[in-house]
């Protein structure tokens, strides 16, 4: 019943028997339907579920490497980048580390089976009042949950205005996001001080969502607080937890 990544008790939804998983941990099966090479060693994986998958935009799953049993080496936390309204789930990652998990993903083919279990996370629009302004701030691969949130806001026509700041060297989903009218800027680290100062001046009442490495989110949150944003209005997704 224990989740090998965080030790918490997993919620389960469907069964499979061909794997040697920890007792009581049951995952949902998905089939790889498309693989997109984004840049360098970063790939997007489109996964078709067999059963209904329940999650809220902005949450993450425990993703199990292709054809592997569940263990610390074969499962990773991974933000889902699609909306719950989409037919398929989207995950994106760099496979550069070549850890066992990433090696398996770098060898995966269309038609292979992967699994997910235990959806979790509070990087969602829960308790954000309707009509609020949202500023999304991504560091590198930390953009993944924002694709889910943005797509969900747009598909459901939710009453929020949003803008996006993506800090990095390569900008995943940039083409996807071009279909939206909302303000989006793609910057490198050196632009951060000026952009933070300007953003806070233009959006003093906004809710700030920051996602990426621990170093990135802590640094950005401190900057927003220094500029006068209430820490309670900053929601963070830490990819290193
Ligand atoms: C809520 C949440 C959402 C996330 N969403 C995403 C997402 O959408 N996309 C994404 O790509 N990641 C996401 N992550 C991060 C993901 O879970 C992994 O931690 C990350 O991708 C690194 O996994 P890895 O297997 O490459 O490295 P790990 O094996 O987990 O190791 C971490 C780092 O240590 C290094 N390392 C490992 N073993 C050794 C060794 N023996 N010697 C030296 N160095 C070593 C690796 O190079 C790697 O950089 C998320 C994390 C969280 C918590």
py3Dmol code that shows the C-alpha trace and the ligand (Angstrom):
import py3Dmol

protein = """\
ATOM      1  CA  UNK A   1       0.000   0.000   0.000  1.00  0.00           C
ATOM      2  CA  UNK A   2       3.007   2.364   0.532  1.00  0.00           C
ATOM      3  CA  UNK A   3       3.990   4.635  -2.306  1.00  0.00           C
ATOM      4  CA  UNK A   4       7.719   3.953  -2.979  1.00  0.00           C
ATOM      5  CA  UNK A   5       8.417   7.618  -3.875  1.00  0.00           C
ATOM      6  CA  UNK A   6       6.812   9.404  -0.933  1.00  0.00           C
ATOM      7  CA  UNK A   7       5.762   6.744   1.539  1.00  0.00           C
ATOM      8  CA  UNK A   8       2.155   7.915   1.497  1.00  0.00           C
ATOM      9  CA  UNK A   9      -0.745   5.566   0.930  1.00  0.00           C
ATOM     10  CA  UNK A  10      -1.779   5.401  -2.693  1.00  0.00           C
ATOM     11  CA  UNK A  11      -5.280   5.782  -4.056  1.00  0.00           C
ATOM     12  CA  UNK A  12      -6.050   3.145  -6.622  1.00  0.00           C
ATOM     13  CA  UNK A  13      -8.311   2.881  -9.563  1.00  0.00           C
ATOM     14  CA  UNK A  14      -7.837  -0.134 -11.824  1.00  0.00           C
ATOM     15  CA  UNK A  15      -5.984  -3.431 -11.767  1.00  0.00           C
ATOM     16  CA  UNK A  16      -3.316  -5.320 -13.649  1.00  0.00           C
ATOM     17  CA  UNK A  17      -1.438  -8.500 -12.730  1.00  0.00           C
ATOM     18  CA  UNK A  18       1.545  -8.925 -15.071  1.00  0.00           C
ATOM     19  CA  UNK A  19       3.854  -6.780 -12.889  1.00  0.00           C
ATOM     20  CA  UNK A  20       5.670  -7.472  -9.667  1.00  0.00           C
ATOM     21  CA  UNK A  21       4.484  -4.328  -7.872  1.00  0.00           C
ATOM     22  CA  UNK A  22       4.606  -3.649  -4.119  1.00  0.00           C
ATOM     23  CA  UNK A  23       1.569  -5.287  -2.513  1.00  0.00           C
ATOM     24  CA  UNK A  24      -1.634  -3.301  -2.809  1.00  0.00           C
ATOM     25  CA  UNK A  25      -0.237  -0.706  -5.233  1.00  0.00           C
ATOM     26  CA  UNK A  26      -2.293  -0.780  -8.375  1.00  0.00           C
ATOM     27  CA  UNK A  27      -1.676   1.402 -11.391  1.00  0.00           C
ATOM     28  CA  UNK A  28      -3.606   2.373 -14.506  1.00  0.00           C
ATOM     29  CA  UNK A  29      -2.384   1.270 -17.922  1.00  0.00           C
ATOM     30  CA  UNK A  30      -1.837   3.665 -20.815  1.00  0.00           C
ATOM     31  CA  UNK A  31      -0.533   3.091 -24.321  1.00  0.00           C
ATOM     32  CA  UNK A  32       2.052   5.363 -25.946  1.00  0.00           C
ATOM     33  CA  UNK A  33       0.276   6.869 -28.946  1.00  0.00           C
ATOM     34  CA  UNK A  34       2.791   9.524 -30.044  1.00  0.00           C
ATOM     35  CA  UNK A  35       6.282  10.709 -29.159  1.00  0.00           C
ATOM     36  CA  UNK A  36       7.406  14.248 -30.042  1.00  0.00           C
ATOM     37  CA  UNK A  37      11.062  15.228 -29.992  1.00  0.00           C
ATOM     38  CA  UNK A  38      10.914  18.781 -28.606  1.00  0.00           C
ATOM     39  CA  UNK A  39      14.591  19.861 -28.427  1.00  0.00           C
ATOM     40  CA  UNK A  40      17.923  18.426 -27.238  1.00  0.00           C
ATOM     41  CA  UNK A  41      16.959  15.339 -25.201  1.00  0.00           C
ATOM     42  CA  UNK A  42      13.509  16.592 -24.256  1.00  0.00           C
ATOM     43  CA  UNK A  43      10.507  14.564 -25.435  1.00  0.00           C
ATOM     44  CA  UNK A  44       6.749  14.679 -25.089  1.00  0.00           C
ATOM     45  CA  UNK A  45       4.812  11.437 -24.651  1.00  0.00           C
ATOM     46  CA  UNK A  46       1.127  11.177 -25.524  1.00  0.00           C
ATOM     47  CA  UNK A  47      -0.536   8.366 -23.619  1.00  0.00           C
ATOM     48  CA  UNK A  48      -3.902   6.837 -24.349  1.00  0.00           C
ATOM     49  CA  UNK A  49      -5.693   5.528 -21.247  1.00  0.00           C
ATOM     50  CA  UNK A  50      -7.595   2.269 -21.186  1.00  0.00           C
ATOM     51  CA  UNK A  51      -9.922   3.414 -18.391  1.00  0.00           C
ATOM     52  CA  UNK A  52     -11.071   6.850 -17.317  1.00  0.00           C
ATOM     53  CA  UNK A  53      -8.283   8.823 -15.598  1.00  0.00           C
ATOM     54  CA  UNK A  54      -9.333  11.332 -12.945  1.00  0.00           C
ATOM     55  CA  UNK A  55      -7.249  14.383 -12.125  1.00  0.00           C
ATOM     56  CA  UNK A  56      -7.461  18.148 -11.811  1.00  0.00           C
ATOM     57  CA  UNK A  57      -5.496  20.455 -14.136  1.00  0.00           C
ATOM     58  CA  UNK A  58      -2.086  21.223 -12.618  1.00  0.00           C
ATOM     59  CA  UNK A  59      -1.717  17.940 -10.700  1.00  0.00           C
ATOM     60  CA  UNK A  60       0.998  15.306 -11.064  1.00  0.00           C
ATOM     61  CA  UNK A  61       1.011  11.544 -11.365  1.00  0.00           C
ATOM     62  CA  UNK A  62       3.483   8.896 -10.399  1.00  0.00           C
ATOM     63  CA  UNK A  63       4.593   7.749 -13.850  1.00  0.00           C
ATOM     64  CA  UNK A  64       6.050   4.252 -14.161  1.00  0.00           C
ATOM     65  CA  UNK A  65       8.663   3.516 -16.841  1.00  0.00           C
ATOM     66  CA  UNK A  66       7.552   1.406 -19.818  1.00  0.00           C
ATOM     67  CA  UNK A  67       6.919  -2.266 -19.048  1.00  0.00           C
ATOM     68  CA  UNK A  68       8.453  -1.907 -15.549  1.00  0.00           C
ATOM     69  CA  UNK A  69       7.210  -2.900 -12.112  1.00  0.00           C
ATOM     70  CA  UNK A  70       6.814  -0.090  -9.594  1.00  0.00           C
ATOM     71  CA  UNK A  71       9.958   0.791  -7.602  1.00  0.00           C
ATOM     72  CA  UNK A  72      11.984   3.871  -6.626  1.00  0.00           C
ATOM     73  CA  UNK A  73      14.147   3.430  -9.743  1.00  0.00           C
ATOM     74  CA  UNK A  74      11.269   3.011 -12.176  1.00  0.00           C
ATOM     75  CA  UNK A  75       8.719   5.642 -11.088  1.00  0.00           C
ATOM     76  CA  UNK A  76       8.911   9.449 -11.013  1.00  0.00           C
ATOM     77  CA  UNK A  77       6.596  12.300 -10.115  1.00  0.00           C
ATOM     78  CA  UNK A  78       5.496  13.859 -13.403  1.00  0.00           C
ATOM     79  CA  UNK A  79       3.126  16.781 -13.945  1.00  0.00           C
ATOM     80  CA  UNK A  80       0.456  16.037 -16.469  1.00  0.00           C
ATOM     81  CA  UNK A  81       0.567  18.622 -19.268  1.00  0.00           C
ATOM     82  CA  UNK A  82      -2.857  17.913 -20.777  1.00  0.00           C
ATOM     83  CA  UNK A  83      -6.297  18.993 -19.580  1.00  0.00           C
ATOM     84  CA  UNK A  84      -8.698  16.487 -17.979  1.00  0.00           C
ATOM     85  CA  UNK A  85     -10.940  17.252 -20.976  1.00  0.00           C
ATOM     86  CA  UNK A  86      -8.379  15.815 -23.414  1.00  0.00           C
ATOM     87  CA  UNK A  87      -8.648  12.184 -24.562  1.00  0.00           C
ATOM     88  CA  UNK A  88      -4.971  11.508 -23.950  1.00  0.00           C
ATOM     89  CA  UNK A  89      -2.493  12.375 -21.218  1.00  0.00           C
ATOM     90  CA  UNK A  90       0.639  14.327 -22.076  1.00  0.00           C
ATOM     91  CA  UNK A  91       3.921  14.151 -20.164  1.00  0.00           C
ATOM     92  CA  UNK A  92       7.177  15.870 -21.144  1.00  0.00           C
ATOM     93  CA  UNK A  93      10.666  15.276 -19.796  1.00  0.00           C
ATOM     94  CA  UNK A  94      14.343  15.468 -20.582  1.00  0.00           C
ATOM     95  CA  UNK A  95      15.875  12.002 -20.751  1.00  0.00           C
ATOM     96  CA  UNK A  96      19.424  13.408 -20.529  1.00  0.00           C
ATOM     97  CA  UNK A  97      20.223  12.015 -17.064  1.00  0.00           C
ATOM     98  CA  UNK A  98      19.880   8.436 -18.404  1.00  0.00           C
ATOM     99  CA  UNK A  99      18.702   7.263 -14.996  1.00  0.00           C
ATOM    100  CA  UNK A 100      16.993   3.858 -15.266  1.00  0.00           C
ATOM    101  CA  UNK A 101      13.620   5.601 -15.557  1.00  0.00           C
ATOM    102  CA  UNK A 102      14.820   8.001 -18.262  1.00  0.00           C
ATOM    103  CA  UNK A 103      16.704   5.277 -20.155  1.00  0.00           C
ATOM    104  CA  UNK A 104      13.501   3.270 -20.421  1.00  0.00           C
ATOM    105  CA  UNK A 105      11.658   6.339 -21.701  1.00  0.00           C
ATOM    106  CA  UNK A 106      14.399   7.094 -24.239  1.00  0.00           C
ATOM    107  CA  UNK A 107      13.858   3.596 -25.694  1.00  0.00           C
ATOM    108  CA  UNK A 108      10.045   3.586 -25.646  1.00  0.00           C
ATOM    109  CA  UNK A 109       8.054   3.131 -28.873  1.00  0.00           C
ATOM    110  CA  UNK A 110       4.520   3.913 -29.975  1.00  0.00           C
ATOM    111  CA  UNK A 111       2.284   1.047 -28.825  1.00  0.00           C
ATOM    112  CA  UNK A 112       4.286   0.310 -25.639  1.00  0.00           C
ATOM    113  CA  UNK A 113       2.565   0.225 -22.279  1.00  0.00           C
ATOM    114  CA  UNK A 114       3.295   2.627 -19.416  1.00  0.00           C
ATOM    115  CA  UNK A 115       1.464   3.051 -16.146  1.00  0.00           C
ATOM    116  CA  UNK A 116       0.462   5.785 -13.717  1.00  0.00           C
ATOM    117  CA  UNK A 117      -0.642   5.733 -10.109  1.00  0.00           C
ATOM    118  CA  UNK A 118      -1.446   8.096  -7.250  1.00  0.00           C
ATOM    119  CA  UNK A 119      -2.431  11.486  -8.631  1.00  0.00           C
ATOM    120  CA  UNK A 120      -1.646  14.334  -6.240  1.00  0.00           C
ATOM    121  CA  UNK A 121      -0.770  18.029  -5.964  1.00  0.00           C
ATOM    122  CA  UNK A 122      -2.186  21.393  -5.034  1.00  0.00           C
ATOM    123  CA  UNK A 123      -0.809  23.397  -7.944  1.00  0.00           C
ATOM    124  CA  UNK A 124      -4.346  23.912  -9.158  1.00  0.00           C
ATOM    125  CA  UNK A 125      -6.942  26.673  -9.388  1.00  0.00           C
ATOM    126  CA  UNK A 126      -8.614  25.372  -6.235  1.00  0.00           C
ATOM    127  CA  UNK A 127      -9.733  28.316  -4.044  1.00  0.00           C
ATOM    128  CA  UNK A 128      -8.558  30.937  -6.549  1.00  0.00           C
ATOM    129  CA  UNK A 129     -11.515  33.351  -6.809  1.00  0.00           C
ATOM    130  CA  UNK A 130     -13.260  33.691 -10.146  1.00  0.00           C
ATOM    131  CA  UNK A 131     -12.178  36.713 -12.130  1.00  0.00           C
ATOM    132  CA  UNK A 132      -8.682  36.665 -10.593  1.00  0.00           C
ATOM    133  CA  UNK A 133      -5.569  37.579 -12.524  1.00  0.00           C
ATOM    134  CA  UNK A 134      -3.028  34.753 -12.716  1.00  0.00           C
ATOM    135  CA  UNK A 135       0.662  35.128 -13.482  1.00  0.00           C
ATOM    136  CA  UNK A 136       2.289  31.824 -14.453  1.00  0.00           C
ATOM    137  CA  UNK A 137       6.075  31.670 -14.024  1.00  0.00           C
ATOM    138  CA  UNK A 138       7.932  28.597 -15.313  1.00  0.00           C
ATOM    139  CA  UNK A 139      11.588  27.682 -15.011  1.00  0.00           C
ATOM    140  CA  UNK A 140      12.659  25.319 -17.822  1.00  0.00           C
ATOM    141  CA  UNK A 141      10.738  22.026 -17.770  1.00  0.00           C
ATOM    142  CA  UNK A 142       8.593  23.547 -14.980  1.00  0.00           C
ATOM    143  CA  UNK A 143       6.307  24.676 -17.802  1.00  0.00           C
ATOM    144  CA  UNK A 144       4.487  21.292 -17.859  1.00  0.00           C
ATOM    145  CA  UNK A 145       1.718  21.970 -15.305  1.00  0.00           C
ATOM    146  CA  UNK A 146       1.049  25.345 -16.942  1.00  0.00           C
ATOM    147  CA  UNK A 147       0.112  23.673 -20.210  1.00  0.00           C
ATOM    148  CA  UNK A 148      -2.511  21.726 -18.283  1.00  0.00           C
ATOM    149  CA  UNK A 149      -3.809  24.800 -16.436  1.00  0.00           C
ATOM    150  CA  UNK A 150      -3.832  27.048 -19.502  1.00  0.00           C
ATOM    151  CA  UNK A 151      -5.509  24.468 -21.704  1.00  0.00           C
ATOM    152  CA  UNK A 152      -8.112  23.814 -19.026  1.00  0.00           C
ATOM    153  CA  UNK A 153      -8.850  27.536 -18.554  1.00  0.00           C
ATOM    154  CA  UNK A 154      -9.214  27.972 -22.313  1.00  0.00           C
ATOM    155  CA  UNK A 155     -11.263  24.820 -22.995  1.00  0.00           C
ATOM    156  CA  UNK A 156     -13.665  25.455 -20.127  1.00  0.00           C
ATOM    157  CA  UNK A 157     -13.687  29.215 -20.775  1.00  0.00           C
ATOM    158  CA  UNK A 158     -12.964  29.810 -17.087  1.00  0.00           C
ATOM    159  CA  UNK A 159     -13.219  33.344 -15.819  1.00  0.00           C
ATOM    160  CA  UNK A 160      -9.512  34.045 -15.219  1.00  0.00           C
ATOM    161  CA  UNK A 161      -7.069  36.269 -17.042  1.00  0.00           C
ATOM    162  CA  UNK A 162      -3.583  34.823 -17.269  1.00  0.00           C
ATOM    163  CA  UNK A 163      -0.125  35.728 -18.443  1.00  0.00           C
ATOM    164  CA  UNK A 164       2.966  33.561 -18.776  1.00  0.00           C
ATOM    165  CA  UNK A 165       6.651  34.124 -18.103  1.00  0.00           C
ATOM    166  CA  UNK A 166       8.880  31.249 -19.215  1.00  0.00           C
ATOM    167  CA  UNK A 167      12.478  31.447 -18.042  1.00  0.00           C
ATOM    168  CA  UNK A 168      14.968  29.170 -19.791  1.00  0.00           C
ATOM    169  CA  UNK A 169      16.999  28.500 -22.894  1.00  0.00           C
ATOM    170  CA  UNK A 170      14.447  26.414 -24.829  1.00  0.00           C
ATOM    171  CA  UNK A 171      10.733  27.033 -24.620  1.00  0.00           C
ATOM    172  CA  UNK A 172       8.609  23.918 -24.569  1.00  0.00           C
ATOM    173  CA  UNK A 173       5.009  24.289 -25.897  1.00  0.00           C
ATOM    174  CA  UNK A 174       5.764  27.787 -27.282  1.00  0.00           C
ATOM    175  CA  UNK A 175       3.954  26.925 -30.519  1.00  0.00           C
ATOM    176  CA  UNK A 176       0.922  25.503 -28.642  1.00  0.00           C
ATOM    177  CA  UNK A 177       0.641  28.673 -26.589  1.00  0.00           C
ATOM    178  CA  UNK A 178       0.820  30.954 -29.645  1.00  0.00           C
ATOM    179  CA  UNK A 179      -2.837  30.105 -30.306  1.00  0.00           C
ATOM    180  CA  UNK A 180      -3.789  32.075 -27.163  1.00  0.00           C
ATOM    181  CA  UNK A 181      -4.094  35.860 -27.000  1.00  0.00           C
ATOM    182  CA  UNK A 182      -2.888  36.149 -23.389  1.00  0.00           C
ATOM    183  CA  UNK A 183       0.490  37.858 -22.797  1.00  0.00           C
ATOM    184  CA  UNK A 184       3.457  35.486 -22.905  1.00  0.00           C
ATOM    185  CA  UNK A 185       7.141  36.233 -22.620  1.00  0.00           C
ATOM    186  CA  UNK A 186      10.109  33.927 -23.027  1.00  0.00           C
ATOM    187  CA  UNK A 187      13.207  35.128 -21.259  1.00  0.00           C
ATOM    188  CA  UNK A 188      16.592  34.031 -19.958  1.00  0.00           C
ATOM    189  CA  UNK A 189      17.806  34.357 -16.373  1.00  0.00           C
ATOM    190  CA  UNK A 190      19.496  37.690 -16.953  1.00  0.00           C
ATOM    191  CA  UNK A 191      16.099  39.285 -17.738  1.00  0.00           C
ATOM    192  CA  UNK A 192      14.500  38.080 -14.490  1.00  0.00           C
ATOM    193  CA  UNK A 193      15.060  41.130 -12.215  1.00  0.00           C
ATOM    194  CA  UNK A 194      13.602  43.593 -14.709  1.00  0.00           C
ATOM    195  CA  UNK A 195      10.692  41.331 -15.708  1.00  0.00           C
ATOM    196  CA  UNK A 196       9.739  40.595 -12.082  1.00  0.00           C
ATOM    197  CA  UNK A 197       9.774  44.286 -11.219  1.00  0.00           C
ATOM    198  CA  UNK A 198       7.639  45.181 -14.248  1.00  0.00           C
ATOM    199  CA  UNK A 199       5.222  42.272 -13.766  1.00  0.00           C
ATOM    200  CA  UNK A 200       4.527  43.157 -10.135  1.00  0.00           C
ATOM    201  CA  UNK A 201       3.997  46.786 -11.107  1.00  0.00           C
ATOM    202  CA  UNK A 202       1.493  45.737 -13.799  1.00  0.00           C
ATOM    203  CA  UNK A 203      -0.206  42.921 -11.809  1.00  0.00           C
ATOM    204  CA  UNK A 204      -0.055  43.859  -8.095  1.00  0.00           C
ATOM    205  CA  UNK A 205      -3.275  41.997  -7.247  1.00  0.00           C
ATOM    206  CA  UNK A 206      -2.505  38.793  -9.200  1.00  0.00           C
ATOM    207  CA  UNK A 207      -2.022  35.259  -7.904  1.00  0.00           C
ATOM    208  CA  UNK A 208       1.460  34.047  -8.797  1.00  0.00           C
ATOM    209  CA  UNK A 209       2.081  30.410  -9.775  1.00  0.00           C
ATOM    210  CA  UNK A 210       5.755  29.400  -9.900  1.00  0.00           C
ATOM    211  CA  UNK A 211       6.997  25.998 -11.084  1.00  0.00           C
ATOM    212  CA  UNK A 212      10.402  24.386 -11.641  1.00  0.00           C
ATOM    213  CA  UNK A 213      13.475  23.398  -9.667  1.00  0.00           C
ATOM    214  CA  UNK A 214      13.590  24.206  -5.962  1.00  0.00           C
ATOM    215  CA  UNK A 215      16.291  26.815  -6.562  1.00  0.00           C
ATOM    216  CA  UNK A 216      14.177  28.495  -9.231  1.00  0.00           C
ATOM    217  CA  UNK A 217      10.906  28.618  -7.332  1.00  0.00           C
ATOM    218  CA  UNK A 218      12.483  29.793  -4.080  1.00  0.00           C
ATOM    219  CA  UNK A 219      14.481  32.506  -5.872  1.00  0.00           C
ATOM    220  CA  UNK A 220      11.439  33.703  -7.809  1.00  0.00           C
ATOM    221  CA  UNK A 221       9.105  33.637  -4.807  1.00  0.00           C
ATOM    222  CA  UNK A 222      11.592  35.732  -2.801  1.00  0.00           C
ATOM    223  CA  UNK A 223      11.805  38.254  -5.638  1.00  0.00           C
ATOM    224  CA  UNK A 224       8.012  38.567  -5.887  1.00  0.00           C
ATOM    225  CA  UNK A 225       7.751  39.027  -2.104  1.00  0.00           C
ATOM    226  CA  UNK A 226      10.520  41.670  -2.176  1.00  0.00           C
ATOM    227  CA  UNK A 227       8.505  43.546  -4.800  1.00  0.00           C
ATOM    228  CA  UNK A 228       5.438  43.525  -2.532  1.00  0.00           C
ATOM    229  CA  UNK A 229       3.450  40.377  -3.403  1.00  0.00           C
ATOM    230  CA  UNK A 230       1.886  38.655  -0.384  1.00  0.00           C
ATOM    231  CA  UNK A 231       3.518  35.210   0.023  1.00  0.00           C
ATOM    232  CA  UNK A 232       0.034  33.735   0.527  1.00  0.00           C
ATOM    233  CA  UNK A 233      -0.741  34.630  -3.101  1.00  0.00           C
ATOM    234  CA  UNK A 234       2.211  32.643  -4.448  1.00  0.00           C
ATOM    235  CA  UNK A 235       1.561  28.984  -5.286  1.00  0.00           C
ATOM    236  CA  UNK A 236       4.619  26.816  -5.894  1.00  0.00           C
ATOM    237  CA  UNK A 237       5.353  23.496  -7.613  1.00  0.00           C
ATOM    238  CA  UNK A 238       8.736  22.162  -6.555  1.00  0.00           C
ATOM    239  CA  UNK A 239      10.127  19.585  -9.025  1.00  0.00           C
ATOM    240  CA  UNK A 240      12.801  18.567  -6.506  1.00  0.00           C
ATOM    241  CA  UNK A 241      10.577  17.450  -3.654  1.00  0.00           C
TER     242      UNK A 241
END
"""
ligand_1 = """\
53
LIG
C 5.423 17.553 -8.513
C 6.511 17.185 -9.493
C 6.273 17.287 -10.850
C 7.283 16.994 -11.768
N 7.026 17.096 -13.103
C 8.016 16.860 -13.999
C 7.784 16.999 -15.390
O 6.681 17.328 -15.842
N 8.809 16.755 -16.237
C 10.059 16.382 -15.763
O 10.963 16.171 -16.583
N 10.298 16.223 -14.464
C 9.306 16.450 -13.564
N 9.558 16.288 -12.230
C 10.900 15.834 -11.800
C 10.990 14.296 -11.928
O 10.169 13.672 -10.972
C 12.417 13.798 -11.732
O 12.859 14.105 -10.438
C 13.387 14.422 -12.692
O 12.906 14.299 -14.015
C 14.779 13.751 -12.564
O 14.623 12.364 -12.730
P 15.836 11.456 -13.239
O 15.337 10.055 -13.262
O 16.382 12.030 -14.493
O 16.925 11.695 -12.179
P 17.032 11.012 -10.733
O 17.489 9.603 -10.834
O 15.782 11.252 -9.998
O 18.208 11.874 -10.150
C 18.084 13.284 -9.958
C 19.384 13.903 -10.478
O 20.517 13.295 -9.879
C 21.432 12.847 -10.882
N 21.915 11.497 -10.518
C 21.158 10.391 -10.353
N 21.938 9.342 -10.024
C 23.215 9.804 -9.973
C 24.475 9.226 -9.684
N 24.604 7.920 -9.363
N 25.573 10.010 -9.733
C 25.474 11.300 -10.060
N 24.310 11.922 -10.342
C 23.202 11.177 -10.297
C 20.686 12.775 -12.194
O 21.533 13.194 -13.269
C 19.513 13.738 -11.994
O 19.820 15.005 -12.556
C 8.566 16.572 -11.300
C 8.792 16.441 -9.926
C 7.783 16.739 -9.028
C 8.051 16.602 -7.574
"""
view = py3Dmol.view(width=600, height=400)
view.addModel(protein, "pdb")
view.setStyle({"model": 0}, {"cartoon": {"style": "trace"}})
view.addModel(ligand_1, "xyz")
view.setStyle({"model": 1}, {"stick": {}})
view.zoomTo()
view.show()
